[in-house]
Amino acid sequence: GGAGAERGAEPPAPERVLFPPTFSVSEIKNKQRRHFMFVRWKQQQRKEKLALRKKRRKEREALGDKAPPKAVPKTIENQRVYDETTVDPNDEEVAFDEATDEFAPYFNRQTVPKILITTSDRPRGRTVRFCEQLSTVIPNSHVYYRRGLALKRIIPQCIARDFTDLIVINEDRKIPNGLVLSHLPDGPTAHFKMSSVRLRKEIKRKGKQPTEHVPEVILNNFTTRLGHSVGRMFASLFPHDPQFIGRQVATFHNQRDYIFFRFHRYIFKSEKKVGIQELGPRFTLKLRSLQKGTFDSKFGEYEWVHKRREMDTSRRKFHL
C-alpha cells in the first residue's frame, strides 16, 4: 500500500537554475542567443534606470522647496586638470599681447581678410569640392590649385597680392586629412589633422545654399593662451563686421582639444524658440603644431608641438 502511495506522490519541483554571479552574457556560445540575452539585459537596465528617475522626481516634488539641489554629473570636461596658462579675461599682460600680436591690425579693423585656399598636389574630386564649399563659407576667399608649386614659392606671391591668410587642404587616399593655416605676412602657422569631413550633399536635412552675407563667428572653449592664439587665427579669417540680416553663423567649438566646425542658418520663431538648419560643410580639427612665422618645415621655430607620448598621459589634460 505504501509503495502505491509513494507512486501517486508528485515528483519534487525542479530547482530554479540561477546563473553564477560571475556569469557573463559573452560566455554564451550561440550568437543569436547571446544577442537576445544582451538585448533583454539592456532593456532591463533601461527599465530600472527609468523607475529610479521617476522615484527621484516624485521625491523631489513631495519635498518641494526643501528638495536638495540636483547633483552635477561628473564629466571629463568638469574634471579637467587645471592648466596654468588658462587666460583670465582681466589679465593686463594678455590684453597687451593681444593688442600687439600679428592679428591686432585685423581686430583694430586696419586690414580686411583676403584668403587663398589651395590644396596638395593633384587633388581628387572630394578635396576639390570641399575647397569650393569652404570658399562659400569664408567671404573674400579664392581657390587656386597648386600645380606642383612649393609652398615656399606660393607665400611670397600671396603677400605680393595682399592675401592675409593661406589655407592648404592636404589629402590622403582621396580623403581630406590635413589643414595648414598660415597668417600672412609674418605668421604664425598652424598645422591641423582633419577628420570627419562631411560635404553638403552628405548632411541630412541641410538648408539651401549659403548666401553671400558675412557670417557671425562663434568661438567656444578656447580658454588657454594657446587656445586664444588658435581662436584669434580662426576669427581673423572672417570680416570683422557680420551681416546679421543673413542669419548665418560659423562655429568653432573646442571640446577636449578637438575643434568641431559647423555652419548654420538660424531664424527666430518666437522670443524663446530658434530654428536652425545646417548648411555644411562640417569637419573636425586637431592641432598638431603652432609655428612662428610663415610655413617653414625645415628651419621653422615652433611655439607648440603635440607630442603624444609626453602630453597624452592624462585623459583630463587639455591644451586648448
N, C-alpha and C positions, 0 to 999 in steps of 0.2 A: 504494500500500500504506500509505504514511504517513498519507494522508487518512483511510483506513478505521480505522487505529489511533487517530487523533485522535477519529474519530466514536464509537468504542467507549469512550473515556475518560469517567470520571464527571465531571459538572459540579462546579465548586468549591462547597463548602458555604457557604450564606449566612452572613454575619457576624451575630453576636448583637446585636440592637439594644439599646443601653443608653440610658436617659434621660439627658439632660444633667444635671449636678449641680444646676443651678438650677431643675430642673423641679418644679412643684408640682401636686398632685392637683387643686387648684382650677382648673387650666387646662383640664382635660378638659371638653369642652362637653356631652357626653351625661350627663344627670343620673343615670341608673341605673348607667352605667359608673363615673361619678365616686364614687357612693356605695359601689359594690362595691370599688373600689380603696382607698377610705378605710377601709372595714371590714377589708380584708386588711392594710393598713398598721398599724392599731390592734392586730390580732391578733399580728402580727409583733413589735410593740413589747412587748406583754404577755409573749410567749414569752421575749424577750431579757431582760426585767426579772426574770422568774421564774428563768431559768437563772443569772443573776448572783447572785440572792439565795441559790439553792441552793449555788452555788460558795462564796460567802462563809460560809455556815453550816458547810459541810464544813471549810473552812479554820480556822474558829473551834473546831470540835470537835477537829480534829487538834492545834491548839495547846494546847487545854485551858485551864489556869490562866494560861498565858502570852499568851492572846489579848488584843489591845488592847481598851480599853473601847469600847462601841458609840458611834458618832457621834450627837450630838444634832441632829435635823433643824432647819433654820432655819425659823422661822415668824414671822409679823408680830408675834405676841404676845411671843416671847422676844427680838425685836429692837426692842422698844418704846423710844421716845425717853424718857429719864428725865424725870420730872415733879418739880419741886422741892417740890410740895405733897403728895407721897406721905407717908402717915402712918406714923410709927414707933410700934409698939404701946406702947413705954415712954415716949412723949413726955408730959411733965407738963403742958405747955400744952394739948395736945389733951384730956388727961384732965380738966383744969379746965373747958375749953369744953363738954365733953360733960356734965359734972356740973351746968352752969348753963344749958344751952340749952333751947329750947322743948319738947324731948322728955324732959327729965330727970324730970318727975313720972311719966311713963309707965314709964321704966326703974327708977324707985325704987318702983314699984307703988303710987303715990298716986292714979293715975287709971286707970279701966277704959275701953278703947276703945269708942266708940259711933259708928258710921259711917253717914252719909247718902249713898246712891248716887242720883244724878239724871242727867238726860240733857239734850241740847239740845232746843229746842222741837219739838213734834210728831215724836217719834222713830218710826222704822219698825220693822217686826217683828223684824229681825235684832238691832238695837240693844236693843230691849226684852228679847229672850231672853238676850242677853249680860249685861245688868244683872241679870236674875234669877239666872243661873248664877253670876255674880260674888258675889252675896249669899249663895249657899250655900257659897262658899269662905271668905269673911271672916265670922267669927262676930259676932253682935250688930250686923249691918248691916241697914239698912232702905232699900227702894227707893221713891222718890217721883217722880212725873213733873212736869215744870216748869210746864206750863200757862201759859206766857208770862211767868212771873215773872223779873225780873232777878236775877242772882247777888248783886248788892249788897243786895237785899232779902231774899234767902234766908239769907245768912250770919248776920245778927242773930237771925233766927228759930231757926237751928240752935244758936247759942250759948245762947239762952234755954232751949232744950230739952236742954242738956247733951250735944250731939254733940261729939265730939273731932276728927272729920275729915269733910271733904266731898269726895266723888269725883264729877266730872262727866264723863260719856262723850259726846263730840261725834261727829257722823256727817257723811258727805258722800256723796251719791248712794246712800243706804240702807246704807252700809257704815261701821261704827265706825272713826274715823280719828284720834281725839284723846282724851287723858285729862288732866284737871286735878285735881291732888291738893292740897287746902288743909288745913293743920293749924289747928285752932281752939283758942283764940280769937285767937291772935296771929301766926299764920303759922308757917313760910313756906309759899309756894305754888309748886308745880312744874307746868310745862306739858310734856306729852309728846306726841310724834307716835306714833300707834298703827298697827301694821300686822300682817299675817299672823294675823288673828283666826280661830280655829277653835272652833266651838261643840262641845258634847259629841257630838252625833249625827254630826259630820264627822270624828271621831277614830277611827281603826281600832283594833280590839282594846281598846276602852275598858272600864274597870271599871264596877261598879254605881254607883248614885248615891252621892255622898259622905254620910257620916253627920254628925251634929251635934257631933262631938268637935272640940275646939280643935286645929288642926293645928300641927305643928312648922314653923318658918320657917328656910330656908337662904338666906344672902346670900353670893354668890360674887364675888370680884374687885372689891369696892368699896374701892379702895386709896388714893385721894387724899382731900383734905379735902372736896372737892365730892362725891365718891363716898360718903364717910362720911355726909354730910348726907342724901343721897338714900336710902342704905341704912337709916338711922335712921327716915326717913319711912315706908318700907315696913314696917319691923319694928313700928312703933307702931300699925299697923292691926290687929294680931292680939293677943289677950290674951297676957300675958307667961308664963303657965303652960300649956304644951301638955299635952294629954291623950294620953300615949303609947299608951294602950290602943286609941285609934282608928287608929293606924298611918298617919296622913295627913300629908303634908309638902308645903308650898308653897315653891317655889324661885324666887328671883330671881337669875338668872345673868347677870352682866355680861361681855360679850365684845366688845372693840373699840367700846365705848360703846353697844352695843345691849343692852338688858335683856330677856332671854328669861324669860317666866313659864311655869312648868309646875306642875301639881297632881297628885300621885301618891298611891297607897296601896302600902305595902310589906308583905312578910311574910318572916320569916327561915325559909328552908327547912332550913338546917343552919348550922353555925358559920361556914362560908365563903360559902354561897350565899344570895343575897337575891332574891326575886321582886318585881318592881314592875309595877304597871299604872297607866296614865294615866287620870285621871278627867275632866280638862278643866274649864273651857275653857283654851285656850292663846293667848298673844298676845305681841307684841314691842313694846317701848317705846324711844323715842329722846328724850333730854332736849333740850328746846328752850330753856327758861329756868327759873331759880330766882329767885323774887321774895320780898323781905322782906314780912312782914305777910300779911294775907288778900288775896283776889283784888281787884286794882285795875288795870284795863287802861290807865287814863289817867294816873294820878299815882303809880303803884306804883314803888317803888325796887327795882331788880333787882340781885341778888348776882352772877348769871351769866347771860349770854345767848349762845346759839350763833350765831356769825357765820360763815357758810360760807366766804366768800371769804378772810377773815383767818385762820380757825382750821384749815381743812382743807387746809393747804399740804403736810403730810406724811402718808402713809398709816400711818406708825408712831407718830403722836402721838395719844394718847388723853387724855380729860379726867376720866373717872371712875376 
